[in-house]
Amino acid sequence: MVRKPASSLYHHISSVKPTFMTRVDDVLHFAKTITFRSEIIPDKKKKTLTTSLLYSQGSDIYELECVLPLNSFYKDQPNGSGKIADENEEISIPNRKYGEAFKDIEDKKLSPNWVYSGETVSKISYLDSSDDSTIIAMSKNGSLAWFRDGIKVPIHIVQEMMGPMTSYAAIHSHVRPDDLAVSDFGLNVNLDTLVKSQSNGTEEDSILKIIDNSGKPGDILRTIKVPDTTVTHTVRFFDNYLFGTCSDDNTIRFWDTRTSEKPLFVLTQPKNGRITSFDTSQITGELFVTGTSTGVIKLWDVRAVENATTDLTYRQNGEDPIQNELVSLYHSGGDSVVDVQFSETSSSEFLTVGGTGNVYHWDMEYFFSRNDDDNEKGNAKDNSNVPAPEELQGQCLKFFHTGGSRRSMAQFGKKNTVAWHPIVDNLIGTVDVDSLVSVYKPFTLSEFDL
């Protein structure tokens, strides 16, 4: 099998550096995040597809409209010609040039749609089907705010006050030490429950809070301590009840929102450095991926992890469970993994973000198809058809994006600075430390014969 290099060609790429109504003295000192709204507006007459990005900078959250060429985003039009490609038709490689998706806002000074006053926004989630709210924003200190279209200030707040004494005047300005200012939240599939993580402001147990997001948004339903952890940096749901958390003790814990205050089972990884990132597939509800400080990426099946935990066959003498990943990949040069995200439109694709800011696109279809071949042949014990690590690496790494200042080390890291579009296949948004916002769609080498 010939190893195919990762492509760096684009069906489309557009970038913009927004200008703002509010004066920004030093944009490099503001934390930034990005996500997409799910609404899309196709216009066949103009041959455009309009969508929008939600972009935060410090306490301000903006909506950036982008108008994309429609032909580049039809799934059944790989040749970009406006017609379905014939199987014998040669697919041309697109020229790498910047598009004009942000042309309408290039010369406009933008004002924020929403403001989380006194806070630094660290994450935004768009609520696709909510009648009450449009987005949820998390601040650096773990506070949450719900915002609605047309209302600039929060309509619900879960405010965190750290320290033994916090005055009313300090509620919006108190920030705990930076090493403890690590928090996250995850929403279940129905968007009616969220779980947030935070430090308790000391070097002792981190905290999980299960919060209502339907009847009484913001109401805290339960608080759970995560023993022997300082921070729990990632929270992700598998379905409406099962969720996982990843903490600084290199352990992923699996919980059920309906059960007691102990995890159902755990996954501990003593090798390959610290687990820095973790995400679940919302399409399968079974797969999850982890990334480490040494650049190692592992794909797992939560069912296998649970079965290994409860299987006592090889644990007669109290040994730890044997929990094996499906496949292991890596960033070249030991580039650390600071974020991982499953595609919202594909069960086999995910991306990882390196400490350098580079974005790696992975597609596990090759791995899954090889496994299916093994099963069909009945060779469960025959490893002759299992791909070698280098072959897997070459076949599964489909795209490699390096953009502008993303290669420089940023003060605030790279988590939540890359996002998949929830509706449009392979449409990616990024924001750099210098506020350069980009949208792109990869052109992978699998789309034509070498």
N, C-alpha and C positions, 0 to 999 in steps of 0.2 A: 504494500500500500504506500503510495507516494504521499508524503506529508505536504499539506497545502499551507502556505503562509497565511497569517491573518491579513485580511484586506484593510485598507485605510481609504478606500474610495467611498464616495457618497452619492446616493440618489439625489439628496438635497442637503444643503447646510446653509443656515443663515445666522447672523450674529448682530447684536446691537449693544451699545453701551448707553443705557437710559440716562436721561437728564431729569432732574427732579425740581419741583417747585421749592422744596425746602433745601436750604443750603447745606451741603455736605462738605465739611472741611477736609476730612481725610477718609475717603471711602474704604481704604484698606483696613481701617480699624473697626469696621462694622461686620458682625456676623451676618451671613446670607444663607438663605435656603430657597428651594424651588420645588414646585409641583405643578400638575396640570389640572385644569377643569376638565370634566368629561364631555361637555357639550361640543359638538362639531356642526358646522354649517357648510354643506357642499353647495357650490353654485356651478352648474354645468355650463351655463352661458359664459361666465367669466373664467371657467376652468380653474376654479380656486376651491380650497378647503380652509375654512376659518376655524381656529380654535384659540385658546388663550392659556397663558402661563400665570401662575400665582408666584410672586417673588417677594421675599421679605428681606429687609435691610435694617438691622437694628430693631426698632419697635414698629416700623412702618411695613405694611403689606400692600403690594401693588398688583394690579392685573394688567398683563401685557398681551395685547392681541397680536396673533401672527396669522398671516394669510399665505397659505402654502399652495404650490402648483398641484392641482387635483390629480394629474396623471401619475405623479410620483408616489401616490399613496393608495392606488387601487391594487388590492391584493392579486387580482386576476390579470394585471397588466404589467408583467415584469419588464417589458420592453419600453414602457413609458410612452407608448405611441397613441394611447387612447383606444387601442383595439386589443383583443385577446391574442396573445402571441401563439403562433403556430408552433408545434413541437419541433419542426425542422428549421424554424426561423432563427437566424443568428441574433443573439442578444448583444447589443453594443455596450461597451463600458462607458459610463457617463464621465464627462469632464469634471474635474474637481474645481468648482468655482462657487463663490458665495452667492446665495440667492437674496431676494428682497422681501422676505416674509415679514420683516419689521419696518418696512418702508413708511407705513402710515404713522409710526410713532417716533421715527428717528429725530425729527425736529420739534417734538413736543416736550414741554416740561411737565412731568407727571406728578400728580398728587396722589397720596395713598388712598386706597379704598377703605382700609381699616387701620387703626392705630391701637397697639397694646401699650399704652402710655407707661413709661418708667421701666419697661421690661425689654429684654433682648430676645427676640423670637428665635428658637432653635429648631422648630419643626412645624410644618403645616400639613393638615389633611383635609381634602375636599370631601364634603358629605354629599354624595351623589343623589341620594333619594330622601333626604331629610326635609320635612316641611318647616321645621323650626329654625335650623341654622344652615349656613352655607359652608363655613370652614371651622375647624378647631385649630388653634395655635397653642403651642407649648413654649414657655419662656425658659431661659437658661437655668433658672432656679427651680423648675418643676411645676410652676403655676400653669393653669390651663384657662383659655378664654374661648368662648363660642362667639362667632360673628355671623351677621346676616347681611345679605345684599341690601344696600341702601342705608345701613346704619353703621356709622364709622367706629363706634365704641362697642366693647363687648356687651352681649345680652345675658351671658352667664359667665361666672368666674369660679374657679377653684384656686384660691390664693394660698400660697405657701409662705409662712413666716418662720424664718430660721433663727435659732439662738434663744437663750433663756429670757431675754427681755427685748421685745420689739414694739416700739411705740406706733400709734396709729399713723403718724406722719411718715414712718419708715416702712410701711407695709409694701409700697411699690418700689422701694429702692434698696432694700436689704438683700445682699447677695452673699451667700456662704463662700468659703474658700474655693478657689478654682478646682482643686483636686477632688472636691466633693460635688461640684456643680455639674453632675452628669445625670441626665434623666431621659426618659423616653415614654411613649405610650403606643398602644395598639388597639385597634377597633375590631370587634368580631364581625362575622360575615353580614349579619343583619343590621349592623351599625347601631344596635340598641344598647350595647355595653362596651365600655373601654376599660383597659387596665393601664395605669400609669405607674412608673417606677421613679424613685428618687432616693437620695441619701437622707438619713434623718438628721444630718447636720453634724454628725460625730463620726468617729472611726468605728462605730458599732453597726449592727444590722441595718442593711438597706431595707426599704419599705416598698410594698406594692399596695395600691389602692384600686379597688374595683368600683367603678363609677357608672351611674345611670346615664344613658344618652338617649332616652326615649320619653318616659313619662315626666320625669323631673331632671332634665339635663344638669349635671354638676353635682347631684346628690351622691355622697360617698356611701356605698353599700357595705363595704368591708375593708379593713386594713390588715395586711399580712406582713409580718417580718420575715426577711430572708436571712437566716442565721449565718454568722461567720462571713458576711460579705460587707464591703464598704460601699460599693455602688453596684447597681444592676443597670447595665447600659442599654439593654435591648429587650423589648417586649413585642411578641408576634403571636397572632391567633392562627390556628389551623382551621377552625370552624366556629360555631357559635359559642362553644364552651371550652374546648381544649386550647390552651395557649402555652407558649414557652417563654422563658426568661433566661437571659445570659448575664452572668455576673463576673466580677473581677477575680473570683476563685477558680476560673476556667471551667465552670460547670453550667450546663444548660438544664434547667428544671422544667418539668412539664406539669401543668396544673389544670384543674377543672374549676370553673367559676362556681359550680354548684356544690362542691365538696368541702372537706375540712381544710384547715390552714396548713396542710403539708402537701408537698408535691407528690404526684402519682408515681413518678419515676424520674431518674436523672441520667444525664450523659456527662461524663467527666473525661476530658482530653488532656493527659499530662504531657503529650508530645507536641511538636511543631509550634511551640511558642504560645502566646496568649490568644485566646479566642476573642477577637475584636469586633466581630460582626456576625449576624445571624438573620436569616429571613426564611419565610415559609411560602409555599406555593398555594395561592388561593384557588387555583384551578383544580389541582388534585386533592388538596387537603391532607396530603400524606408526605410529600417531599419537603425537605428543608436543606439549606446550605449554610455552611460556616466558613468564615475566613479568619486567618490568624496573622499575628504580628510578623511572622516569617514569610508571608506570601502564600501559604498553603490553603487551598480551597477544597472542601469536602462536601459531597452530595450524600444525603442520608434519606432513609425511609423510616419515618417515625414508628411504623408498625414493627419493623425489625429491631429498632432500639428498645421498644417496650418488651418484645418477646425475649430478647437477650437478657433483659433485667429480671424477668420472672422465670427464666429457664435455669433450673438448678443442676442440670446435667453435669456441667464442668465446674461446679462450685462446691464440691464436697468438703473442701478444706477452707472454706471462707474466702475463696479468690473473688476478685472483682469480676463483674460480668464482662463477657467478650462482646463488645459492641463495635461492629465493623461498618464503615461507610460503604456506599455503593461504588464510589469512584473518588479518586484524589487528583487534583490538578494544582497548578501553581502559577504565580506571577514570576516572570523572568527577572533575574537579578535580585531576588529576595524582596521585591517591592511589597511592602506590607499591605494588607487588605484593611481598608478603613470603612468600607460599606459594601453590602451585597443586596441585590434587589431582583426578585423574580419578575419576569414579564407578567403583565396582567392579561395578555391575550394569547400566550403560548405556554403550554405545560412543560416544554423542554428547554426554554431559554431563560437565562438570567444574566445580569451584568455584575461586575465587581469594580470597585474604585480603589486605585492604589494610593499609597501615601504620597506618591509623586503627583497625584491628580489624574493620572491616565485612567481611561475607562476601557475595560476589557469586556467584550461580548462573547458569551458562551452559549452553544446550542448542543444539548445532550442527545439529540435525535440519533446520531451515529451510535452512541453507546447503547441506547435503548433498542435500536434495531438489531445490533449484534447480539444482545441478550435474548431477544425474541427468536433469532435464528438458532441460538443454542437450545432453547426450549423446544423448538419444533423438531430438532434433530434428536432430542432425547439424550443429549450429552451433558447432563447436569454435572457429572463428575469429570468431564473431559474439558480441560482448560485450553485446548489447542486453538479454540476460536475466540478466546478472550483477548481483546486488544492490548498491546504493550503500552506502558505509560506514555512513552514519547509519541506513539501513534494516536492515542487518545487526545493528548495535548494538541497535536497538530490538527486533528479532525474537529475537535470541539471548540477551539478558539477561533471564532468566526470574524471578529472585527476588533480593531484596536484604535481608540480615539485619543489623540493628544491635542489639546486645544489651548492656544494662547498661554495665559499665565497659569494654567492648571498644573504645569510642570514645576512651578515654584512652591516651596513649602508655605502654607498659609497659617496664620496665627490661630484660626479657629477650626482647622482641620477640613475634611472634605465630606463628612457625613451630611446627608440630606441636601447635597448640592447637585445631584443627578436624579432624574426622574423619567420613568416610562409614561407614555400616554396611555390612559386606561382603555381607550377605544381603538385608536389608530395603530396598526401593527408597526412595531420597530421605529416609532417616532420617539426621540430622546430629547430631553431638555437638560441643559447644564448651566451653572453659573460659576464664574471664576472669582478669585479673591478681589480682582479689580472691577467687579460688576459686569464683566462681559457675559451677556446672556446669549446662548446658542440653542438652536434646535437643529437636529439632523436626523436623517434616515440612512443607515448603512447600505452599502452595496457589497454583499458578500460574494466570495469566489464560488460559492455553491450555486450561484444563479447562472453560471455559464460553464461550459466545459473547457478545461485547460488543454 
